[in-house]
């Protein structure tokens, strides 16, 4: 029922039903939280998605890695990049570090998502630090991660370093994409 309500943008009704489930001591699962978060992300309301994500702990539900990756992906959607990486909020990097602190090892996709967001906003120095951290934790960058780094370096007119990264990618046996 909650999925149906949020799919038709009936957020208040969905959250009311959600709260009613808590009052009636129904079993609350990740499958109830995440559709609400995704729906808020779909309508470009990342702060509401974070609010629902934070409610998990109020319901004595510990977020899993899947929950973190879902909310993280919502924060890094292209239309929400400025909010997710703004100086006042910086929600995406905070969420990334919170996930890592909860003993969930970020994977190549998660690193790549954050690197993409940082490069899109011209924060290439931070992206390079994450790229190095990624390799130091034996998490191999994908062709997409390399492409995002190369693109970010090109946007900052750092063409020599971009070419160096391109050559490094080839030397590691990673085939280039278009």
TORTI-402331 format. One record per atom (N, C-alpha, C): x, y, z; atom name; residue number from 1. Coordinates in steps of 0.2 Angstrom, whole numbers, plus 5000, padded with zeros to 4 digits. Example, Ala and Ser with C-alpha at 12.3 -4.5 7.8 and 13.67 -1.06 7.14 Angstrom:
2
<<5066, 4972, 5039>, N, 1>,
<<5062, 4978, 5039>, CA, 1>,
<<5066, 4984, 5039>, C, 1>,
<<5064, 4989, 5035>, N, 2>,
<<5068, 4995, 5036>, CA, 2>,
<<5064, 5000, 5039>, C, 2>,
This chain:
178
<<5004, 4994, 5000>, N, 1>,
<<5000, 5000, 5000>, CA, 1>,
<<5004, 5006, 5000>, C, 1>,
<<5010, 5006, 5004>, N, 2>,
<<5014, 5012, 5004>, CA, 2>,
<<5017, 5013, 4997>, C, 2>,
<<5020, 5008, 4994>, N, 3>,
<<5022, 5009, 4987>, CA, 3>,
<<5018, 5012, 4983>, C, 3>,
<<5011, 5010, 4983>, N, 4>,
<<5006, 5013, 4979>, CA, 4>,
<<5005, 5020, 4980>, C, 4>,
<<5005, 5022, 4986>, N, 5>,
<<5004, 5029, 4988>, CA, 5>,
<<5010, 5033, 4986>, C, 5>,
<<5016, 5031, 4987>, N, 6>,
<<5021, 5035, 4985>, CA, 6>,
<<5022, 5036, 4978>, C, 6>,
<<5020, 5030, 4974>, N, 7>,
<<5020, 5030, 4967>, CA, 7>,
<<5016, 5036, 4964>, C, 7>,
<<5010, 5037, 4968>, N, 8>,
<<5006, 5043, 4965>, CA, 8>,
<<5007, 5049, 4969>, C, 8>,
<<5013, 5050, 4972>, N, 9>,
<<5015, 5056, 4976>, CA, 9>,
<<5010, 5058, 4982>, C, 9>,
<<5007, 5053, 4985>, N, 10>,
<<5003, 5054, 4991>, CA, 10>,
<<5008, 5052, 4997>, C, 10>,
<<5013, 5057, 4998>, N, 11>,
<<5018, 5056, 5003>, CA, 11>,
<<5015, 5056, 5010>, C, 11>,
<<5011, 5061, 5011>, N, 12>,
<<5008, 5062, 5018>, CA, 12>,
<<5004, 5055, 5020>, C, 12>,
<<5000, 5053, 5015>, N, 13>,
<<4996, 5047, 5017>, CA, 13>,
<<5001, 5041, 5018>, C, 13>,
<<5006, 5041, 5014>, N, 14>,
<<5011, 5035, 5015>, CA, 14>,
<<5014, 5035, 5021>, C, 14>,
<<5016, 5041, 5023>, N, 15>,
<<5020, 5042, 5030>, CA, 15>,
<<5015, 5041, 5036>, C, 15>,
<<5008, 5043, 5035>, N, 16>,
<<5003, 5042, 5040>, CA, 16>,
<<5002, 5034, 5041>, C, 16>,
<<5002, 5031, 5035>, N, 17>,
<<5001, 5023, 5036>, CA, 17>,
<<5007, 5020, 5039>, C, 17>,
<<5013, 5023, 5037>, N, 18>,
<<5020, 5021, 5040>, CA, 18>,
<<5020, 5021, 5048>, C, 18>,
<<5017, 5027, 5050>, N, 19>,
<<5017, 5029, 5057>, CA, 19>,
<<5012, 5024, 5061>, C, 19>,
<<5006, 5023, 5057>, N, 20>,
<<5001, 5019, 5060>, CA, 20>,
<<5004, 5012, 5061>, C, 20>,
<<5008, 5009, 5056>, N, 21>,
<<5011, 5003, 5057>, CA, 21>,
<<5015, 5002, 5063>, C, 21>,
<<5019, 5008, 5065>, N, 22>,
<<5023, 5008, 5071>, CA, 22>,
<<5019, 5007, 5077>, C, 22>,
<<5013, 5011, 5077>, N, 23>,
<<5009, 5011, 5083>, CA, 23>,
<<5006, 5005, 5084>, C, 23>,
<<5004, 5001, 5078>, N, 24>,
<<5001, 4995, 5079>, CA, 24>,
<<5006, 4989, 5079>, C, 24>,
<<5012, 4991, 5080>, N, 25>,
<<5018, 4986, 5081>, CA, 25>,
<<5019, 4981, 5076>, C, 25>,
<<5018, 4983, 5069>, N, 26>,
<<5019, 4979, 5064>, CA, 26>,
<<5026, 4978, 5062>, C, 26>,
<<5028, 4973, 5059>, N, 27>,
<<5035, 4972, 5057>, CA, 27>,
<<5037, 4977, 5052>, C, 27>,
<<5042, 4981, 5053>, N, 28>,
<<5045, 4986, 5048>, CA, 28>,
<<5051, 4983, 5045>, C, 28>,
<<5051, 4984, 5039>, N, 29>,
<<5057, 4981, 5035>, CA, 29>,
<<5060, 4986, 5031>, C, 29>,
<<5066, 4985, 5028>, N, 30>,
<<5069, 4989, 5024>, CA, 30>,
<<5065, 4990, 5017>, C, 30>,
<<5061, 4985, 5015>, N, 31>,
<<5057, 4986, 5010>, CA, 31>,
<<5051, 4991, 5010>, C, 31>,
<<5050, 4993, 5016>, N, 32>,
<<5045, 4998, 5018>, CA, 32>,
<<5048, 5005, 5017>, C, 32>,
<<5054, 5006, 5020>, N, 33>,
<<5058, 5012, 5020>, CA, 33>,
<<5060, 5015, 5013>, C, 33>,
<<5063, 5010, 5010>, N, 34>,
<<5066, 5012, 5004>, CA, 34>,
<<5062, 5014, 4998>, C, 34>,
<<5056, 5012, 4997>, N, 35>,
<<5052, 5015, 4992>, CA, 35>,
<<5050, 5022, 4993>, C, 35>,
<<5049, 5024, 5000>, N, 36>,
<<5047, 5030, 5002>, CA, 36>,
<<5053, 5035, 5000>, C, 36>,
<<5059, 5033, 5002>, N, 37>,
<<5065, 5036, 5000>, CA, 37>,
<<5066, 5037, 4993>, C, 37>,
<<5065, 5032, 4989>, N, 38>,
<<5066, 5032, 4982>, CA, 38>,
<<5061, 5037, 4979>, C, 38>,
<<5055, 5037, 4981>, N, 39>,
<<5050, 5041, 4979>, CA, 39>,
<<5051, 5049, 4980>, C, 39>,
<<5054, 5050, 4986>, N, 40>,
<<5056, 5057, 4987>, CA, 40>,
<<5062, 5059, 4983>, C, 40>,
<<5066, 5055, 4981>, N, 41>,
<<5072, 5056, 4977>, CA, 41>,
<<5069, 5057, 4970>, C, 41>,
<<5064, 5053, 4968>, N, 42>,
<<5061, 5054, 4961>, CA, 42>,
<<5058, 5061, 4960>, C, 42>,
<<5056, 5064, 4965>, N, 43>,
<<5053, 5071, 4965>, CA, 43>,
<<5057, 5076, 4967>, C, 43>,
<<5064, 5075, 4967>, N, 44>,
<<5069, 5079, 4969>, CA, 44>,
<<5068, 5083, 4976>, C, 44>,
<<5067, 5078, 4981>, N, 45>,
<<5066, 5080, 4988>, CA, 45>,
<<5071, 5076, 4992>, C, 45>,
<<5078, 5077, 4991>, N, 46>,
<<5083, 5073, 4995>, CA, 46>,
<<5082, 5074, 5002>, C, 46>,
<<5081, 5080, 5005>, N, 47>,
<<5080, 5081, 5012>, CA, 47>,
<<5075, 5077, 5015>, C, 47>,
<<5069, 5076, 5012>, N, 48>,
<<5064, 5072, 5014>, CA, 48>,
<<5066, 5064, 5014>, C, 48>,
<<5070, 5062, 5009>, N, 49>,
<<5073, 5055, 5009>, CA, 49>,
<<5077, 5054, 5014>, C, 49>,
<<5082, 5059, 5016>, N, 50>,
<<5086, 5058, 5022>, CA, 50>,
<<5082, 5058, 5028>, C, 50>,
<<5077, 5062, 5029>, N, 51>,
<<5073, 5062, 5035>, CA, 51>,
<<5070, 5055, 5036>, C, 51>,
<<5067, 5052, 5031>, N, 52>,
<<5064, 5045, 5031>, CA, 52>,
<<5070, 5040, 5033>, C, 52>,
<<5075, 5041, 5030>, N, 53>,
<<5081, 5036, 5031>, CA, 53>,
<<5083, 5037, 5038>, C, 53>,
<<5083, 5043, 5041>, N, 54>,
<<5085, 5043, 5048>, CA, 54>,
<<5080, 5040, 5053>, C, 54>,
<<5073, 5040, 5050>, N, 55>,
<<5068, 5037, 5054>, CA, 55>,
<<5069, 5030, 5056>, C, 55>,
<<5073, 5026, 5052>, N, 56>,
<<5074, 5019, 5052>, CA, 56>,
<<5077, 5018, 5060>, C, 56>,
<<5081, 5022, 5062>, N, 57>,
<<5084, 5021, 5069>, CA, 57>,
<<5078, 5022, 5074>, C, 57>,
<<5074, 5026, 5073>, N, 58>,
<<5068, 5028, 5077>, CA, 58>,
<<5064, 5021, 5078>, C, 58>,
<<5064, 5017, 5073>, N, 59>,
<<5060, 5011, 5072>, CA, 59>,
<<5064, 5005, 5074>, C, 59>,
<<5070, 5006, 5078>, N, 60>,
<<5074, 5001, 5080>, CA, 60>,
<<5076, 4997, 5074>, C, 60>,
<<5077, 5000, 5068>, N, 61>,
<<5079, 4996, 5062>, CA, 61>,
<<5086, 4999, 5060>, C, 61>,
<<5091, 4995, 5060>, N, 62>,
<<5098, 4997, 5058>, CA, 62>,
<<5098, 4997, 5050>, C, 62>,
<<5100, 5002, 5047>, N, 63>,
<<5101, 5003, 5040>, CA, 63>,
<<5106, 4998, 5038>, C, 63>,
<<5105, 4994, 5032>, N, 64>,
<<5109, 4990, 5029>, CA, 64>,
<<5113, 4993, 5024>, C, 64>,
<<5118, 4990, 5021>, N, 65>,
<<5122, 4993, 5015>, CA, 65>,
<<5117, 4995, 5010>, C, 65>,
<<5112, 4991, 5008>, N, 66>,
<<5108, 4992, 5003>, CA, 66>,
<<5104, 4999, 5004>, C, 66>,
<<5102, 5000, 5011>, N, 67>,
<<5099, 5007, 5013>, CA, 67>,
<<5104, 5012, 5011>, C, 67>,
<<5110, 5012, 5013>, N, 68>,
<<5115, 5017, 5012>, CA, 68>,
<<5116, 5019, 5005>, C, 68>,
<<5117, 5013, 5001>, N, 69>,
<<5118, 5014, 4994>, CA, 69>,
<<5112, 5018, 4991>, C, 69>,
<<5106, 5016, 4993>, N, 70>,
<<5100, 5019, 4990>, CA, 70>,
<<5100, 5026, 4991>, C, 70>,
<<5101, 5028, 4998>, N, 71>,
<<5100, 5035, 4999>, CA, 71>,
<<5106, 5039, 4996>, C, 71>,
<<5112, 5036, 4996>, N, 72>,
<<5118, 5039, 4993>, CA, 72>,
<<5116, 5040, 4986>, C, 72>,
<<5113, 5036, 4982>, N, 73>,
<<5112, 5037, 4975>, CA, 73>,
<<5107, 5042, 4974>, C, 73>,
<<5102, 5043, 4978>, N, 74>,
<<5097, 5048, 4978>, CA, 74>,
<<5101, 5055, 4979>, C, 74>,
<<5106, 5055, 4983>, N, 75>,
<<5109, 5062, 4984>, CA, 75>,
<<5113, 5064, 4979>, C, 75>,
<<5116, 5059, 4975>, N, 76>,
<<5120, 5060, 4969>, CA, 76>,
<<5117, 5061, 4963>, C, 76>,
<<5110, 5061, 4962>, N, 77>,
<<5107, 5062, 4956>, CA, 77>,
<<5109, 5068, 4953>, C, 77>,
<<5110, 5069, 4947>, N, 78>,
<<5112, 5075, 4944>, CA, 78>,
<<5109, 5081, 4946>, C, 78>,
<<5102, 5081, 4946>, N, 79>,
<<5098, 5087, 4948>, CA, 79>,
<<5099, 5089, 4955>, C, 79>,
<<5102, 5085, 4959>, N, 80>,
<<5103, 5086, 4966>, CA, 80>,
<<5110, 5087, 4968>, C, 80>,
<<5114, 5087, 4963>, N, 81>,
<<5122, 5088, 4965>, CA, 81>,
<<5123, 5093, 4970>, C, 81>,
<<5121, 5099, 4968>, N, 82>,
<<5123, 5105, 4972>, CA, 82>,
<<5121, 5105, 4979>, C, 82>,
<<5115, 5102, 4980>, N, 83>,
<<5112, 5101, 4987>, CA, 83>,
<<5116, 5096, 4990>, C, 83>,
<<5117, 5090, 4987>, N, 84>,
<<5121, 5085, 4990>, CA, 84>,
<<5128, 5086, 4992>, C, 84>,
<<5131, 5091, 4988>, N, 85>,
<<5138, 5093, 4989>, CA, 85>,
<<5139, 5100, 4992>, C, 85>,
<<5134, 5103, 4994>, N, 86>,
<<5135, 5110, 4996>, CA, 86>,
<<5139, 5111, 5002>, C, 86>,
<<5142, 5116, 5003>, N, 87>,
<<5146, 5117, 5009>, CA, 87>,
<<5142, 5117, 5016>, C, 87>,
<<5136, 5119, 5016>, N, 88>,
<<5132, 5119, 5022>, CA, 88>,
<<5129, 5112, 5023>, C, 88>,
<<5128, 5108, 5018>, N, 89>,
<<5125, 5101, 5019>, CA, 89>,
<<5130, 5095, 5018>, C, 89>,
<<5133, 5095, 5012>, N, 90>,
<<5138, 5090, 5010>, CA, 90>,
<<5136, 5083, 5012>, C, 90>,
<<5129, 5082, 5011>, N, 91>,
<<5126, 5076, 5013>, CA, 91>,
<<5129, 5070, 5010>, C, 91>,
<<5131, 5070, 5003>, N, 92>,
<<5133, 5064, 5000>, CA, 92>,
<<5140, 5062, 5003>, C, 92>,
<<5145, 5066, 5004>, N, 93>,
<<5151, 5064, 5007>, CA, 93>,
<<5150, 5062, 5014>, C, 93>,
<<5146, 5065, 5018>, N, 94>,
<<5144, 5063, 5025>, CA, 94>,
<<5141, 5056, 5025>, C, 94>,
<<5137, 5055, 5021>, N, 95>,
<<5133, 5048, 5020>, CA, 95>,
<<5138, 5043, 5018>, C, 95>,
<<5143, 5044, 5014>, N, 96>,
<<5148, 5040, 5012>, CA, 96>,
<<5152, 5038, 5018>, C, 96>,
<<5154, 5043, 5022>, N, 97>,
<<5159, 5041, 5027>, CA, 97>,
<<5155, 5038, 5033>, C, 97>,
<<5149, 5039, 5034>, N, 98>,
<<5144, 5036, 5039>, CA, 98>,
<<5144, 5029, 5037>, C, 98>,
<<5143, 5027, 5030>, N, 99>,
<<5142, 5020, 5028>, CA, 99>,
<<5149, 5017, 5030>, C, 99>,
<<5154, 5020, 5028>, N, 100>,
<<5161, 5016, 5029>, CA, 100>,
<<5162, 5015, 5037>, C, 100>,
<<5160, 5020, 5041>, N, 101>,
<<5160, 5019, 5048>, CA, 101>,
<<5156, 5014, 5051>, C, 101>,
<<5151, 5012, 5048>, N, 102>,
<<5146, 5007, 5050>, CA, 102>,
<<5149, 5000, 5048>, C, 102>,
<<5155, 4999, 5046>, N, 103>,
<<5158, 4993, 5043>, CA, 103>,
<<5155, 4991, 5037>, C, 103>,
<<5152, 4995, 5033>, N, 104>,
<<5151, 4993, 5026>, CA, 104>,
<<5156, 4995, 5022>, C, 104>,
<<5160, 4991, 5018>, N, 105>,
<<5165, 4993, 5014>, CA, 105>,
<<5162, 4996, 5007>, C, 105>,
<<5163, 5002, 5006>, N, 106>,
<<5161, 5005, 5000>, CA, 106>,
<<5164, 5001, 4994>, C, 106>,
<<5159, 5000, 4989>, N, 107>,
<<5162, 4996, 4983>, CA, 107>,
<<5164, 5001, 4977>, C, 107>,
<<5166, 4998, 4972>, N, 108>,
<<5168, 5002, 4966>, CA, 108>,
<<5162, 5007, 4964>, C, 108>,
<<5156, 5004, 4964>, N, 109>,
<<5150, 5008, 4962>, CA, 109>,
<<5149, 5014, 4966>, C, 109>,
<<5150, 5013, 4973>, N, 110>,
<<5149, 5018, 4978>, CA, 110>,
<<5154, 5024, 4977>, C, 110>,
<<5160, 5021, 4977>, N, 111>,
<<5166, 5026, 4976>, CA, 111>,
<<5165, 5030, 4969>, C, 111>,
<<5163, 5027, 4964>, N, 112>,
<<5162, 5030, 4958>, CA, 112>,
<<5157, 5035, 4958>, C, 112>,
<<5151, 5034, 4961>, N, 113>,
<<5146, 5038, 4962>, CA, 113>,
<<5148, 5045, 4965>, C, 113>,
<<5152, 5044, 4971>, N, 114>,
<<5154, 5050, 4974>, CA, 114>,
<<5159, 5054, 4970>, C, 114>,
<<5164, 5050, 4966>, N, 115>,
<<5169, 5053, 4962>, CA, 115>,
<<5165, 5057, 4956>, C, 115>,
<<5160, 5054, 4954>, N, 116>,
<<5156, 5057, 4948>, CA, 116>,
<<5154, 5064, 4951>, C, 116>,
<<5150, 5064, 4957>, N, 117>,
<<5147, 5070, 4959>, CA, 117>,
<<5153, 5076, 4961>, C, 117>,
<<5158, 5074, 4964>, N, 118>,
<<5163, 5078, 4965>, CA, 118>,
<<5166, 5081, 4959>, C, 118>,
<<5168, 5077, 4954>, N, 119>,
<<5170, 5080, 4947>, CA, 119>,
<<5165, 5084, 4944>, C, 119>,
<<5159, 5083, 4944>, N, 120>,
<<5154, 5087, 4941>, CA, 120>,
<<5154, 5094, 4944>, C, 120>,
<<5156, 5094, 4950>, N, 121>,
<<5155, 5101, 4953>, CA, 121>,
<<5162, 5104, 4953>, C, 121>,
<<5167, 5101, 4950>, N, 122>,
<<5174, 5104, 4950>, CA, 122>,
<<5178, 5103, 4956>, C, 122>,
<<5176, 5098, 4960>, N, 123>,
<<5180, 5097, 4966>, CA, 123>,
<<5184, 5091, 4965>, C, 123>,
<<5189, 5092, 4960>, N, 124>,
<<5193, 5086, 4957>, CA, 124>,
<<5198, 5084, 4962>, C, 124>,
<<5201, 5089, 4966>, N, 125>,
<<5206, 5087, 4971>, CA, 125>,
<<5203, 5082, 4976>, C, 125>,
<<5197, 5083, 4978>, N, 126>,
<<5193, 5078, 4983>, CA, 126>,
<<5192, 5072, 4979>, C, 126>,
<<5190, 5072, 4973>, N, 127>,
<<5189, 5066, 4969>, CA, 127>,
<<5195, 5062, 4968>, C, 127>,
<<5201, 5065, 4967>, N, 128>,
<<5207, 5062, 4967>, CA, 128>,
<<5209, 5058, 4973>, C, 128>,
<<5208, 5062, 4979>, N, 129>,
<<5209, 5058, 4985>, CA, 129>,
<<5205, 5052, 4986>, C, 129>,
<<5199, 5052, 4984>, N, 130>,
<<5195, 5046, 4985>, CA, 130>,
<<5197, 5041, 4980>, C, 130>,
<<5199, 5043, 4974>, N, 131>,
<<5202, 5038, 4969>, CA, 131>,
<<5208, 5035, 4972>, C, 131>,
<<5212, 5038, 4975>, N, 132>,
<<5218, 5035, 4978>, CA, 132>,
<<5216, 5031, 4984>, C, 132>,
<<5211, 5033, 4988>, N, 133>,
<<5209, 5029, 4994>, CA, 133>,
<<5206, 5022, 4991>, C, 133>,
<<5202, 5023, 4986>, N, 134>,
<<5199, 5017, 4983>, CA, 134>,
<<5204, 5012, 4981>, C, 134>,
<<5209, 5014, 4978>, N, 135>,
<<5215, 5009, 4976>, CA, 135>,
<<5218, 5006, 4982>, C, 135>,
<<5219, 5011, 4988>, N, 136>,
<<5223, 5008, 4994>, CA, 136>,
<<5219, 5003, 4997>, C, 136>,
<<5212, 5003, 4996>, N, 137>,
<<5208, 4998, 5000>, CA, 137>,
<<5206, 4992, 4995>, C, 137>,
<<5210, 4991, 4990>, N, 138>,
<<5209, 4986, 4985>, CA, 138>,
<<5203, 4986, 4982>, C, 138>,
<<5200, 4992, 4981>, N, 139>,
<<5193, 4992, 4977>, CA, 139>,
<<5195, 4995, 4970>, C, 139>,
<<5195, 4991, 4965>, N, 140>,
<<5198, 4993, 4959>, CA, 140>,
<<5193, 4997, 4955>, C, 140>,
<<5195, 5003, 4953>, N, 141>,
<<5191, 5007, 4949>, CA, 141>,
<<5189, 5004, 4942>, C, 141>,
<<5183, 5006, 4940>, N, 142>,
<<5180, 5003, 4934>, CA, 142>,
<<5182, 5008, 4928>, C, 142>,
<<5180, 5006, 4922>, N, 143>,
<<5181, 5011, 4917>, CA, 143>,
<<5177, 5017, 4918>, C, 143>,
<<5171, 5017, 4921>, N, 144>,
<<5167, 5022, 4922>, CA, 144>,
<<5170, 5027, 4927>, C, 144>,
<<5173, 5024, 4932>, N, 145>,
<<5177, 5028, 4937>, CA, 145>,
<<5182, 5032, 4934>, C, 145>,
<<5186, 5029, 4930>, N, 146>,
<<5192, 5032, 4926>, CA, 146>,
<<5189, 5037, 4922>, C, 146>,
<<5184, 5036, 4918>, N, 147>,
<<5181, 5041, 4914>, CA, 147>,
<<5179, 5047, 4917>, C, 147>,
<<5175, 5046, 4923>, N, 148>,
<<5173, 5052, 4927>, CA, 148>,
<<5179, 5056, 4930>, C, 148>,
<<5185, 5053, 4932>, N, 149>,
<<5191, 5056, 4934>, CA, 149>,
<<5194, 5060, 4928>, C, 149>,
<<5194, 5057, 4922>, N, 150>,
<<5197, 5060, 4917>, CA, 150>,
<<5193, 5066, 4914>, C, 150>,
<<5187, 5065, 4914>, N, 151>,
<<5182, 5071, 4912>, CA, 151>,
<<5183, 5076, 4917>, C, 151>,
<<5183, 5075, 4924>, N, 152>,
<<5184, 5080, 4929>, CA, 152>,
<<5191, 5084, 4928>, C, 152>,
<<5196, 5080, 4927>, N, 153>,
<<5203, 5083, 4925>, CA, 153>,
<<5203, 5088, 4919>, C, 153>,
<<5199, 5085, 4914>, N, 154>,
<<5199, 5089, 4908>, CA, 154>,
<<5195, 5096, 4909>, C, 154>,
<<5190, 5095, 4913>, N, 155>,
<<5186, 5101, 4915>, CA, 155>,
<<5190, 5107, 4918>, C, 155>,
<<5195, 5104, 4922>, N, 156>,
<<5199, 5109, 4926>, CA, 156>,
<<5206, 5110, 4922>, C, 156>,
<<5206, 5109, 4915>, N, 157>,
<<5211, 5110, 4911>, CA, 157>,
<<5218, 5107, 4913>, C, 157>,
<<5217, 5101, 4916>, N, 158>,
<<5223, 5097, 4918>, CA, 158>,
<<5224, 5091, 4913>, C, 158>,
<<5225, 5093, 4907>, N, 159>,
<<5225, 5088, 4902>, CA, 159>,
<<5231, 5083, 4903>, C, 159>,
<<5237, 5085, 4905>, N, 160>,
<<5242, 5080, 4906>, CA, 160>,
<<5241, 5075, 4911>, C, 160>,
<<5238, 5077, 4916>, N, 161>,
<<5236, 5072, 4921>, CA, 161>,
<<5230, 5067, 4919>, C, 161>,
<<5226, 5070, 4915>, N, 162>,
<<5220, 5066, 4912>, CA, 162>,
<<5223, 5061, 4907>, C, 162>,
<<5228, 5063, 4903>, N, 163>,
<<5231, 5058, 4899>, CA, 163>,
<<5235, 5053, 4902>, C, 163>,
<<5238, 5055, 4908>, N, 164>,
<<5242, 5050, 4912>, CA, 164>,
<<5237, 5045, 4915>, C, 164>,
<<5231, 5047, 4917>, N, 165>,
<<5226, 5043, 4920>, CA, 165>,
<<5223, 5038, 4915>, C, 165>,
<<5223, 5041, 4909>, N, 166>,
<<5220, 5037, 4903>, CA, 166>,
<<5225, 5031, 4901>, C, 166>,
<<5232, 5033, 4901>, N, 167>,
<<5237, 5028, 4900>, CA, 167>,
<<5237, 5023, 4906>, C, 167>,
<<5237, 5025, 4912>, N, 168>,
<<5237, 5021, 4918>, CA, 168>,
<<5231, 5015, 4917>, C, 168>,
<<5225, 5018, 4915>, N, 169>,
<<5219, 5014, 4914>, CA, 169>,
<<5221, 5008, 4909>, C, 169>,
<<5224, 5010, 4903>, N, 170>,
<<5226, 5005, 4898>, CA, 170>,
<<5231, 5000, 4901>, C, 170>,
<<5236, 5003, 4905>, N, 171>,
<<5241, 4998, 4907>, CA, 171>,
<<5238, 4993, 4912>, C, 171>,
<<5233, 4995, 4915>, N, 172>,
<<5230, 4990, 4920>, CA, 172>,
<<5225, 4985, 4917>, C, 172>,
<<5225, 4986, 4910>, N, 173>,
<<5220, 4981, 4906>, CA, 173>,
<<5213, 4983, 4906>, C, 173>,
<<5211, 4989, 4908>, N, 174>,
<<5204, 4992, 4908>, CA, 174>,
<<5203, 4995, 4901>, C, 174>,
<<5199, 4992, 4897>, N, 175>,
<<5197, 4994, 4891>, CA, 175>,
<<5193, 5001, 4891>, C, 175>,
<<5195, 5005, 4887>, N, 176>,
<<5192, 5012, 4887>, CA, 176>,
<<5185, 5011, 4884>, C, 176>,
<<5180, 5016, 4886>, N, 177>,
<<5174, 5016, 4882>, CA, 177>,
<<5174, 5022, 4878>, C, 177>,
<<5168, 5024, 4875>, N, 178>,
<<5167, 5029, 4870>, CA, 178>,
<<5169, 5036, 4874>, C, 178>,
